Amino acid sequence: MKPRHKRIALILGGLAILGMVATLVLNAFQSNLVFFFSPTQVAAGEAPKGKSFRIGGMVREGSLQRLPDGISMRFVVTDTDQDMPVVYKGILPDLFREGKGVVAQGRIGDDGVFAATEVLAKHDENYMPPEAAKAVGDAHERAAANRAAAEAATRTIRP
């Protein structure tokens, strides 16, 4: 084999190996990619069916309850516009509290309950995950717009 042919074969072999490595890395990245959704987006059907994703918002006051098995907890995540029931089997983070920000990762079951495999709580008094803060802010803006529209409608009806 001529040196020129050896060089071409070496370059083609290197490109093939590089392509396989890139494919494996991108495949691993794609399978570990997890998207965030608010309860409103989940209720609108934007969340993937049968795939893992994250849901975030505030833990609704009075919604935290221990299930009969003793290690599972049930609570409601809300963005003040929509609520999403969540079940988590395991020990909740120490900073997990009702009325505070939370992000849970898992899937929605056939019964419409979000089965969490991981629960993340706030870090300090002022912390809320950016995605959860945006979801809550968007819900507040929608609620304010709805109130303003309702007030404008009642003003136009009154004589």
Beta strands, then each sheet from edge to edge (+ up, - down):
strand 1: 36-37
strand 2: 53-59
strand 3: 65-66
strand 4: 72-78
strand 5: 83-89
strand 6: 101-108
strand 7: 114-121
sheet 1: 1+ 2+ 4- 3+
sheet 2: 1+ 2+ 6- 7+ 5+
end
